Amino acid sequence: MFTWLLPLSLGAPAFAGTPAEDDALNAAGRQLKAMVNSCHASSDVGNGAGRVELDVHAHAGELVSIIIHSELNNRQLTDCFCRRAPLALSGWIQAVEADAIISLPFVLSPADGSEGYSSSRRTTECAVSAPVEEIAEVEEVVFPPGQMDLRKVKVRGGLSRDEVEAVLGENWAPLERCYRADLIRWPGYSDNILLEASVLADGAVDAARFDGMDHNSIANCQIQQLREVQFPSRDTTSKITARIRYTAGDP
């Protein structure tokens, strides 16, 4: 989970470019948010907290450099940012007419709301070896096979069980990706977990926990994904419990 340090409509960077460049940067907000949350949650420092800043230089539609300043000294985290930032910002990079440099500062914090921990500062210059058009065409990483099965859903409050199962079903793929991505680090990991979540009257997920999960990186990633889910509005809050079976390998 993260907080942008400078306000803008996308939530972050202060940048005064051409109208097309500004529009492209704002449009990149969702991709940037997904990139930051995913890289943080799936890293070895998913429970870490600290300031991170991305300095991005583009010239005439091409990426020149990305420099990362991070208070979380973790190569896995910075490698993920280096790998995914060019694609997240591809629309803005291609819109740059002459020369532009943006600074994207944000603060990372654990998805469970705890204070987390900080480590020493790290500065990394990403290797830029291909035009953004080629970067955007790189195939998505193929994760190891694995699936999650939703079982024994119970609901107290305004929502019905059918509504909860339907909404979770529509948003199941991102949750499953969190699990499959971690199978790269934990091959064969299977488990049976209790999900506990609370949903506000407006349908927003207020809190969630995965009781019994052995790996925080999976739980943190899935909690962040759940907080993006929107349930139907009701007159009161709802409490959800469910069993989720995680099974590595092909079905």
N, C-alpha and C positions, 0 to 999 in steps of 0.2 A: 504494500500500500504506500502511496506517496502523496506529497502535497507540493504543488507548484509554488515557488517563492515570489513570482511576479504575476500580477493579474493580467489576463487577456481573455478574450472570449473562449479560447481553447483551454484556458487555465494557466497560461504560462508566459512565454517569452516576450520581452519588450523588443520590438523590431519595427522599423519604419521603412518599408520598401515600397515598390510599386503596388498599385491596387491588386494586380494579379498575384504578386508575390505574397502579399498579406493574406489574400483569400486562400492561396495554396497552403500557407503555414497554418491557418486556422483549420482548414480541412484535414490537416495531418494530426489534429489533436487526438482523435479516437485511436489512431494507429500508435501514436506515441504513448498514450495511456496504457494500451494493451501491451506494448513492448516493455515498458518499465515494470509494470506489475508482474508480467510473466517471467522476465529475467530475474527479478528480485525473489519471487516466491520459489522458483525452481533452483536457486543457487544454494551454495553451502552456507550463505549468510542470510537466509530467509527470515531469521529472527533478529537480524542486525538493524541498526538505526544510524542514519547519518546523512550528510549533505552530499549530493552528487551534482556535477555540472557538466553538460556536454557543450563544447565549443565546435560549431560546424561552419566550415568555409566552403562556399560554392562559387563557381565562376562560369558564366555563360552556359548554364544548363548542365554543368558537370561538377561532380563532387571533388573537392580539392583535399580536404582533410577533416578528420574528426579527432578531437582531443578530449579525453575524459578525465576529470578531476573528481576523485571519490574518497570519502572518508571511510569507506568500507574496502579495505585492502584485500580484494578477492579476485583472482584472475578469471574464475568462472563467470562472475558477474560482468566484468569489463569485456570479456570475450563475447558474451551474449549481446551486450550493447553494440559492440563493434560490428557484429554480424547482422544485427537486425535494424539498426538505426538508418542505414542507407535506404532500405526498402520503406521504412516508416515515413521517411522524409522525401521520398522519390518525387512526389508531386511538387513540393516546394523547390527541390533542386532543379528540376526541369523548367520551373517558372522563372528562375533567376536570370535576368537579362544581361547583367554585367558582372558585378562582384558584390558578394554579400557574406557577412559573418553574423551568425546568431549565437547567443548564449542561452542554454536551457537549464536553469537551476531548479532543483527540487530536493525535497527531503524524504528519504525512505523511512518507513516505520513498519513494525510487524503487523500482519493482518489481524492478529488477535487483540490489538490495541495496547499491548504491553510496551514498556519503555525500551526493550531490546538492549542491544549492546553496540558499541562502536569499536572500530579498530583503527590502525594507523592510515594516514592519507596515502593515496596512490594516484599517480598521473600516468596515463597511457595514451599514446598516439596510435590510432587504428591504422592498419595497413589498407591503403586504398589502391586497388589494382585493376578495377574494371569500371567502365562508364556505368552510370546508374541504370541505363536501359538494360544492360547485361545483368546487373545485380538483381533487378526486379524479375528477371526471368529464371533465376536460379531455382531449381526444384525445392520444394518444401522438404524438410528433414523427415525421413521415414522412421516413425517410432516403432519399437517392438510391439507385437500384437498383445492385446489385453482388453478386457471388457469389465464393465461394472453393471451389476444387476440390483435394481431397487426392490426392496422387500419390506413387508410389514409396516406400511405407512400408517401413522396415527396422527390425528389432528385435533387440537382443542382450540375453540374460538370461532372466528367468523368464516374461515375458509372450510370447504368440504374436502374430503380425501380425494375425490375425483378431480377437483380443481388443482390441488397440489400435485398430483401425479401427472396431470396434463402439462402444467407449466414446467415441472422438472424434466419431463420427457422432451419438451421443445428445446430445453437448454442443456441437454445431457452431453452433447458432443464436446463442448469446451471443458466440462468437468472430467470427462473420460480422457481428453488430451493431457490434462494435468497428470493423471495417473500413468498414461503410456509414456509420457516424456521422462518420467522418473524411472521407468523400467530400464532406461539406458544405464543409470547409475546403480539400480538395485534389481538385476535380472531375476525373474521368477518370483518377485514379491507378490504374494497373494494374502488376503486378509478378509475379515468380516467386521465391519465398523458400524458404530451407532452414530447416526447423524442427528444432531439437535439444533434446531433453528427457530428463531422468533421473527414473525412478520408483523410489521406495523399496520395500522388500519388503512394507510394509503397504499399498501401493497409492497412497500420497500422492505428488504431483508435487514433487520436491525442487528442480529447477531447469529453466529453459527459456530459450531464446533464438531469435530470428528473424534469422538471418544474411542480411544484404543488404537489410533493410527501410530504406527512405528516411525514414520518419516514425516517430519514437520514440513518439508518442502512440498509434499503432495497436499497436505492439509492446508497450508498457507495459500497455495495456488487455487485450490478449490473454494476456500472461503472467499477469496477475492472474486472469483467467478460468480459465486452465489450472490454477492452484494451487487452484482450487475443485473440480477434477475428481478423482474417486476411481476408480482402477483396481482390478482384483481383486488380492487379496493373493497373494504367491508367496514362495518360500524365499530369493529373492535379488533384487537390484536389476535394473532394466532400462534400457537405453539406446535411445532412439527417435530416428530421423531420418526426415524426410519432406519432400517437395516440396509446396508449396502455391501454387497459381496464383490470383492476385487479378485479377479482371476487372471493371472498372466498366461500368455499363450493364445493360440487360436481356439475358437469355440468348438 
